[in-house]
C-alpha cells in the first residue's frame, strides 16, 4: 500500500513548490529597482510555473498528484520608462528603464505562498500523527 | 496499513480495516489537492466517501465480509472549476483543511477501535487473565 509514504511525498512537493515561489518573490522584491543585469537591460520579474504530476493509480483506485515547478519564466511585461536624467543608466532623452514590479502584488503573493506552505506543513503533521497512531494498533 | 487476511469471528475487523484504507485514500486526495492549490488548471479530486463508507459498514455488520467494496469501484470525481476562477483551479483550501482535520481525528479513533477489539481477543485468548 502506497498510502502514508506517498502522502509525505505529495506534501513535500507542495512545500518545495512554495519555497521556490518564495525565492522568486524575494528576488523580485530585492530587484524592484535594478537597472543592470548580466544579460543587459533592467531586471525581469521571475514567475515560477507550477505543473501537476500525476502519480500511479493506487490499488484503492485513487490517484495522488504531486506539484512540480516546470520552469521559472521571465515576466514578458516591458520595463517601465521613467524620466530620471541624473541616473547613470539614463538614455539620450533622460529616460531610465526600470523593471515593472508592483510591490503590492509581490506582498499578496507572499501572503498566499505562506498560507499554502502552512497548509502543506499541516498535512505533514497530520500524516505523521496518523502513522504513529497506526503503529500503536494492538499495543 | 492493510492487515490482509486477518479475519477473526466476524466481519467487523475486516470492516474496520477497510475503513482505515478508505481514510488513507481520502488522505492522499486531500494532500494532492492542497499541494496543487496554486497549480493552474488543476481540478480538486474527491471521492463519494459517505456512500462507500455506508456500503462497507453495511456489509461488515451483516456478515457479508467476503466482498467488501473497494474505493476503485467508485469513481474519484473532479470538482469543476468556478467559471469566475481565472486560473481554472477548483481547490477550496478551507474545505480541504476541514476534511484533513476530520479525517485525521476519525483515523485515530479507528485505530483506537481496532486496538480495543484486539485487546478483547487477547483477553479471551488468555482465559480472561490477560
Interface residues (C-beta under 8 A of the other chain):
Chain A: X1 X2 X3 X4 X6 X7 X10 X11 X13 X14 X17 X21 X50 X51 X52 X58 X59 X60 X61 X62 X63 X64 X65 X66 X67 X112 X113 X115 X116 X119 X120 X122 X123 X126 X127 X129 X130 X133 X134 X136 X137 X138 X139
Chain B: X1 X2 X20 X21 X22 X24 X25 X27 X28 X29 X30 X31 X32 X34 X35 X36 X37 X38 X39 X40 X41 X42 X45 X47 X70 X71 X72 X73 X74 X76 X93 X96 X97 X100 X101 X103 X104 X107 X108 X111 X112 X114 X115 X118
